[in-house]
Amino acid sequence: MKSIHFAEEHEQLRTQVARFIDKEVRPAAPAWEEEGMVPREVLQSMGEMGLLGIRYPDAFGGSNAGPLSTVVFAEECGKSGFGGFSATVLVHTDMASPHLVHAGNREQLDRYLGPIIRGEQITAVAITEPDAGSDVAGLRTRARREGDSYVLNGSKMFITNGVHADVYFVAARTNPEAKGASGISMFIVEKDAPGFNVGRQLQKTGWLCSDTAELVFDECRIPAENLLGEENKGFYSVMQNFQNERLVLAAMALGECERGLEVTWDYVRGRKAFGGVLSDKQGIRQRLAMLEARVNAAQQFLYHVGWLMEEDIECTKDVSMLKALCGELVNEVMYTCQQFHGGMGYIQESEIERMVRDARIHSIGGGATEVMLEEVAKRSLQ
């Protein structure tokens, strides 16, 4: 949808990403679903096109663009119809690597950021644990200083890109005496660090071409210079990127809504039933039309929030509302689209069947709907 917030460079980016997805993603991604990962050469191709460093400094090969460019990129990824592809890419670009850019020193940036932007090194962020998801302050993974090293012990759960990543940004408690959010630090952990292992690859309902892992740190020893930012200040780094993460997930969800409605309009135009086609039925076409109207309205909210972030205007309440809204809306859209596909919507060869499974996580991951609504309510009651 056109918006007053977008300039020519945003539309050029949209066209570039849409062409890549149409040519390189949709034809090949069914095989990726079977393989359980997006091939590294695909990510490197995106790096060569400049798509993995949209927000990052041009000194390291990035485009130095703003949040609205991220919105465009994430929305077009969502339109691919493969949530696992979108998750793989967007975790790398907007959920993991931002921790390096926000808190990394010059030596760390010089070492890692160029390869990350080029897709030569893929990243993951390891915060969630079996007993600590949205409640970041409850994490239990520990890191103790021993001379010129830190030693990590603990586990992480539901880590996107966790199986095949090269660089992990890991949250651990460095001050066990500190209460709650205090005493948490962020670390850079490379895949071959001693004592670091992928415990297991997790089998999910959806996002099948996104590898997801349980990670285990058993006396994992890393150099002290792999501390990312200040010791015991990691919680604030995590919180800083949550708003961007939720903006990106909302954009991805709305891209999925657009694709789901497009596929379903095409289906009901051609599906013969009761002496005509399904689109002859007033109830069906009006229900789809109302969903399309709601998706368009949510898009304008998305673009406005992206603009707020571009202007550096505080918008935690807006982002929380947006994430909750889009996480619920994409599930309603996909459920309805599947319903109007009838039996075919329950068959795995149907695109909508996969999209229904992929959409379910949007109201859970990256800030569950209930958590987002509490963020809104707290600010409304102030």
C-alpha positions as CSV (number, residue, x, y, z in Angstrom):
1,M,0.0,0.0,0.0
2,K,1.2,3.5,-0.8
3,S,1.9,5.8,2.1
4,I,2.9,9.4,2.6
5,H,5.8,8.1,4.7
6,F,7.6,6.4,1.8
7,A,10.0,7.9,-0.6
8,E,11.4,6.7,-4.0
9,E,14.2,4.7,-2.3
10,H,11.7,2.8,-0.2
11,E,9.7,1.8,-3.3
12,Q,12.9,0.7,-5.1
13,L,13.8,-1.4,-2.1
14,R,10.3,-3.0,-2.1
15,T,10.6,-3.8,-5.8
16,Q,14.1,-5.3,-5.4
17,V,13.0,-7.5,-2.5
18,A,9.8,-8.6,-4.2
19,R,11.7,-9.6,-7.3
20,F,14.3,-11.6,-5.3
21,I,11.5,-13.5,-3.5
22,D,9.6,-14.2,-6.6
23,K,12.7,-15.5,-8.4
24,E,14.8,-17.1,-5.7
25,V,12.6,-17.9,-2.7
26,R,9.1,-19.1,-3.7
27,P,10.3,-21.7,-6.3
28,A,13.0,-23.2,-4.0
29,A,11.6,-22.8,-0.5
30,P,9.5,-26.0,-0.4
31,A,12.7,-27.9,-0.5
32,W,14.1,-25.7,2.3
33,E,11.1,-26.8,4.4
34,E,12.1,-30.4,4.0
35,E,15.8,-29.6,4.7
36,G,15.0,-27.5,7.8
37,M,17.1,-24.5,6.9
38,V,17.6,-21.7,4.4
39,P,20.8,-22.5,2.4
40,R,23.8,-20.3,3.2
41,E,24.2,-19.3,-0.5
42,V,20.8,-17.7,-0.5
43,L,21.7,-15.6,2.5
44,Q,25.0,-14.7,0.9
45,S,23.1,-13.6,-2.3
46,M,21.0,-11.3,-0.2
47,G,24.2,-9.9,1.4
48,E,25.7,-9.2,-2.0
49,M,22.5,-7.3,-2.9
50,G,22.9,-5.2,0.2
51,L,19.8,-6.5,1.9
52,L,21.4,-7.7,5.1
53,G,22.8,-4.4,6.2
54,I,20.0,-2.0,5.5
55,R,20.3,-0.1,8.8
56,Y,24.0,-0.4,9.3
57,P,26.8,2.1,8.7
58,D,28.1,2.4,5.1
59,A,31.6,2.3,6.5
60,F,31.0,-1.5,7.1
61,G,29.1,-2.1,3.8
62,G,25.6,-1.1,5.1
63,S,23.1,1.2,3.6
64,N,22.7,3.5,6.6
65,A,18.9,3.6,6.1
66,G,16.2,4.0,8.7
67,P,13.4,2.0,10.3
68,L,11.0,2.6,7.4
69,S,13.3,0.7,5.2
70,T,13.3,-2.1,7.7
71,V,9.5,-2.0,7.6
72,V,9.5,-2.4,3.8
73,F,12.0,-5.2,3.9
74,A,10.2,-7.2,6.6
75,E,6.8,-6.7,5.0
76,E,8.1,-8.0,1.6
77,C,9.8,-11.0,3.4
78,G,6.4,-11.8,4.9
79,K,4.8,-11.8,1.5
80,S,7.1,-14.7,0.5
81,G,4.6,-17.0,2.2
82,F,7.4,-18.9,3.9
83,G,7.6,-17.7,7.6
84,G,10.7,-19.8,8.1
85,F,12.6,-17.9,5.4
86,S,11.4,-14.6,6.9
87,A,12.4,-15.6,10.4
88,T,15.9,-16.7,9.4
89,V,16.6,-13.5,7.6
90,L,15.0,-11.0,10.0
91,V,16.5,-12.6,13.1
92,H,19.9,-12.1,11.5
93,T,19.3,-8.5,10.3
94,D,17.0,-7.1,13.0
95,M,17.0,-9.2,16.2
96,A,20.5,-10.6,16.6
97,S,23.1,-8.4,14.9
98,P,21.7,-5.1,16.2
99,H,23.1,-6.1,19.6
100,L,26.6,-5.8,18.0
101,V,25.9,-2.5,16.4
102,H,24.3,-0.9,19.5
103,A,26.9,-2.1,22.0
104,G,30.0,-3.3,20.1
105,N,33.3,-1.5,20.4
106,R,35.4,-0.6,17.3
107,E,37.4,-3.8,17.4
108,Q,34.3,-6.0,17.6
109,L,32.6,-4.1,14.8
110,D,35.7,-4.4,12.6
111,R,35.9,-8.1,13.3
112,Y,32.2,-9.1,12.8
113,L,30.0,-6.5,11.2
114,G,31.4,-6.8,7.6
115,P,31.0,-10.6,7.4
116,I,27.5,-10.3,8.9
117,I,26.4,-7.7,6.4
118,R,27.8,-9.8,3.5
119,G,26.0,-13.0,4.8
120,E,29.3,-14.7,5.4
121,Q,28.5,-15.1,9.1
122,I,25.0,-15.7,10.2
123,T,23.8,-14.6,13.7
124,A,21.5,-15.6,16.4
125,V,20.5,-14.0,19.7
126,A,20.3,-16.3,22.7
127,I,18.1,-14.8,25.5
128,T,15.2,-17.1,26.0
129,E,15.5,-20.0,28.5
130,P,13.2,-22.8,29.6
131,D,12.1,-20.6,32.5
132,A,12.7,-17.1,31.1
133,G,11.0,-15.9,27.9
134,S,9.4,-12.5,27.9
135,D,10.5,-12.3,31.6
136,V,14.2,-11.6,30.7
137,A,15.0,-10.7,34.2
138,G,14.4,-14.3,35.2
139,L,17.2,-15.8,33.1
140,R,19.6,-18.2,34.9
141,T,22.5,-18.7,32.6
142,R,25.7,-17.5,34.4
143,A,29.0,-16.1,33.3
144,R,31.9,-15.7,35.7
145,R,35.1,-13.9,35.1
146,E,38.3,-16.0,35.2
147,G,41.4,-14.0,34.4
148,D,41.2,-13.0,30.7
149,S,38.2,-15.2,30.1
150,Y,34.5,-15.5,30.9
151,V,33.0,-18.9,31.6
152,L,29.4,-19.5,30.8
153,N,27.1,-22.2,32.2
154,G,23.4,-22.7,31.4
155,S,21.0,-23.3,28.5
156,K,18.9,-21.4,26.0
157,M,15.7,-22.5,24.4
158,F,13.8,-21.7,21.1
159,I,16.8,-20.0,19.5
160,T,16.1,-19.1,15.9
161,N,19.1,-19.8,13.6
162,G,20.5,-21.7,16.6
163,V,21.7,-24.8,14.7
164,H,23.6,-23.2,11.9
165,A,24.6,-19.7,13.1
166,D,28.2,-18.7,13.2
167,V,28.0,-15.9,15.9
168,Y,25.6,-15.8,18.9
169,F,24.8,-12.9,21.1
170,V,24.2,-14.4,24.5
171,A,22.6,-13.0,27.6
172,A,24.0,-14.3,30.9
173,R,23.9,-13.2,34.6
174,T,27.3,-11.9,35.7
175,N,26.2,-10.8,39.1
176,P,24.4,-13.6,40.8
177,E,23.6,-11.5,43.8
178,A,21.8,-8.8,41.8
179,K,18.0,-8.9,41.8
180,G,15.9,-9.1,38.7
181,A,17.2,-7.1,35.7
182,S,20.4,-6.1,37.3
183,G,23.6,-8.1,36.8
184,I,22.9,-9.3,33.2
185,S,25.5,-9.0,30.5
186,M,25.7,-9.7,26.8
187,F,28.5,-11.8,25.2
188,I,29.7,-12.7,21.7
189,V,30.0,-16.5,21.4
190,E,31.4,-18.1,18.3
191,K,30.1,-21.5,17.2
192,D,33.3,-23.3,17.9
193,A,33.8,-21.9,21.4
194,P,34.9,-24.7,23.8
195,G,32.0,-25.9,26.0
196,F,29.3,-24.5,23.7
197,N,27.0,-27.0,22.0
198,V,23.7,-27.2,20.1
199,G,21.8,-29.5,22.5
200,R,19.2,-30.4,19.9
201,Q,17.4,-29.1,16.9
202,L,13.8,-28.4,17.8
203,Q,10.9,-29.7,15.7
204,K,8.2,-27.0,15.3
205,T,4.7,-26.8,14.0
206,G,5.6,-24.1,11.5
207,W,8.6,-22.0,10.3
208,L,10.0,-25.4,9.1
209,C,12.8,-23.9,7.0
210,S,14.0,-21.9,10.0
211,D,16.4,-23.9,12.2
212,T,15.6,-23.6,15.9
213,A,17.7,-25.0,18.7
214,E,18.3,-25.6,22.4
215,L,21.8,-24.3,23.2
216,V,24.0,-25.6,26.0
217,F,26.8,-23.8,27.7
218,D,28.9,-26.2,29.8
219,E,32.0,-24.4,31.2
220,C,32.0,-22.5,27.9
221,R,35.1,-20.4,27.8
222,I,35.3,-17.2,25.7
223,P,37.8,-14.3,25.7
224,A,37.0,-11.4,28.1
225,E,37.0,-9.1,25.1
226,N,33.9,-10.8,23.9
227,L,31.9,-9.0,26.5
228,L,29.4,-6.9,24.5
229,G,28.9,-3.4,26.1
230,E,29.3,-2.9,29.8
231,E,29.2,-5.7,32.3
232,N,25.9,-6.0,34.2
233,K,24.2,-3.6,31.8
234,G,23.0,-6.2,29.3
235,F,19.4,-6.0,30.3
236,Y,19.2,-2.5,28.9
237,S,20.7,-3.6,25.6
238,V,18.0,-6.3,25.3
239,M,15.2,-3.8,26.0
240,Q,16.7,-1.3,23.6
241,N,16.2,-3.7,20.7
242,F,12.8,-5.1,21.7
243,Q,11.0,-2.2,20.1
244,N,12.7,-2.7,16.7
245,E,12.1,-6.5,17.0
246,R,8.4,-6.0,17.5
247,L,8.1,-3.5,14.7
248,V,9.8,-6.0,12.3
249,L,7.5,-8.9,13.5
250,A,4.4,-6.8,12.9
251,A,5.6,-5.9,9.4
252,M,6.3,-9.5,8.7
253,A,2.8,-10.5,9.9
254,L,1.1,-8.0,7.8
255,G,3.1,-9.2,4.7
256,E,1.8,-12.6,5.5
257,C,-1.8,-11.2,5.7
258,E,-1.4,-9.7,2.3
259,R,-0.1,-12.9,0.7
260,G,-2.8,-15.0,2.4
261,L,-5.6,-12.7,1.1
262,E,-4.1,-12.6,-2.4
263,V,-3.9,-16.4,-2.6
264,T,-7.5,-16.8,-1.2
265,W,-9.0,-14.2,-3.6
266,D,-7.5,-16.1,-6.4
267,Y,-8.8,-19.4,-5.1
268,V,-12.4,-18.3,-4.5
269,R,-12.5,-16.8,-8.0
270,G,-11.9,-20.2,-9.6
271,R,-13.3,-22.7,-7.1
272,K,-16.6,-24.0,-8.6
273,A,-19.4,-24.8,-6.1
274,F,-23.2,-24.7,-6.2
275,G,-23.5,-23.8,-9.8
276,G,-21.0,-21.0,-9.7
277,V,-17.7,-20.0,-8.0
278,L,-17.1,-19.3,-4.3
279,S,-16.6,-15.5,-5.0
280,D,-20.3,-15.4,-6.1
281,K,-21.2,-15.9,-2.4
282,Q,-21.8,-12.6,-0.7
283,G,-20.8,-13.9,2.7
284,I,-17.4,-15.1,1.5
285,R,-16.5,-12.0,-0.6
286,Q,-17.7,-9.6,2.1
287,R,-15.8,-11.3,4.8
288,L,-12.6,-11.3,2.8
289,A,-13.2,-7.6,1.9
290,M,-13.5,-6.7,5.6
291,L,-10.3,-8.5,6.4
292,E,-8.6,-6.7,3.6
293,A,-9.9,-3.4,5.0
294,R,-8.5,-4.2,8.5
295,V,-5.2,-5.3,7.1
296,N,-4.9,-2.0,5.2
297,A,-5.7,-0.1,8.4
298,A,-3.1,-2.0,10.3
299,Q,-0.6,-1.3,7.6
300,Q,-1.1,2.5,8.0
301,F,-0.5,2.1,11.8
302,L,2.6,0.1,11.0
303,Y,3.9,2.8,8.7
304,H,3.2,5.5,11.3
305,V,5.0,3.6,14.0
306,G,8.0,3.1,11.6
307,W,7.9,6.8,11.1
308,L,7.9,7.5,14.8
309,M,11.0,5.3,15.2
310,E,12.6,7.0,12.2
311,E,12.1,10.4,14.0
312,D,13.4,9.0,17.3
313,I,10.1,9.6,19.0
314,E,9.4,7.4,22.0
315,C,6.7,4.9,21.0
316,T,6.8,1.9,23.3
317,K,3.1,2.0,23.8
318,D,2.5,2.2,20.0
319,V,4.9,-0.6,19.2
320,S,3.3,-2.8,21.8
321,M,-0.2,-2.1,20.5
322,L,1.0,-2.8,16.9
323,K,2.6,-6.1,17.8
324,A,-0.5,-7.3,19.7
325,L,-2.8,-6.2,16.9
326,C,-0.8,-7.8,14.0
327,G,-0.1,-11.0,15.9
328,E,-3.8,-11.6,16.4
329,L,-4.9,-10.3,13.0
330,V,-2.6,-12.6,11.0
331,N,-4.1,-15.6,12.8
332,E,-7.6,-14.4,12.1
333,V,-6.8,-13.8,8.4
334,M,-5.1,-17.2,7.9
335,Y,-7.9,-19.1,9.7
336,T,-10.5,-17.5,7.5
337,C,-8.4,-18.0,4.3
338,Q,-8.0,-21.7,5.2
339,Q,-11.8,-22.0,5.9
340,F,-12.6,-20.7,2.4
341,H,-10.1,-23.1,0.8
342,G,-12.2,-26.0,2.3
343,G,-10.6,-29.4,2.3
344,M,-7.7,-28.2,0.2
345,G,-6.8,-25.8,2.9
346,Y,-6.0,-28.8,5.1
347,I,-3.7,-30.4,2.6
348,Q,0.0,-29.8,2.8
349,E,0.4,-29.1,-0.9
350,S,-1.7,-26.0,-0.3
351,E,0.2,-22.8,0.3
352,I,-2.5,-21.6,2.8
353,E,-2.0,-24.7,4.9
354,R,1.7,-23.8,5.5
355,M,0.9,-20.2,6.1
356,V,-1.7,-21.1,8.8
357,R,1.0,-23.1,10.7
358,D,3.6,-20.3,10.2
359,A,1.2,-17.6,11.4
360,R,0.5,-19.2,14.8
361,I,3.8,-18.1,16.4
362,H,3.1,-14.4,15.8
363,S,0.9,-14.1,18.9
364,I,3.4,-16.0,21.0
365,G,7.0,-15.1,20.0
366,G,8.8,-11.8,20.2
367,G,6.4,-10.7,23.0
368,A,3.2,-12.6,23.5
369,T,-0.1,-10.7,22.9
370,E,-0.8,-10.8,26.7
371,V,2.6,-9.3,27.5
372,M,2.1,-6.6,24.8
373,L,-1.3,-5.6,26.1
374,E,0.1,-5.3,29.6
375,E,2.7,-2.9,28.3
376,V,-0.1,-0.8,26.8
377,A,-2.3,-1.0,29.9
378,K,0.5,0.1,32.2
379,R,1.1,3.2,30.1
380,S,-2.6,3.9,29.7
381,L,-3.1,3.8,33.5
382,Q,-0.2,6.3,34.2
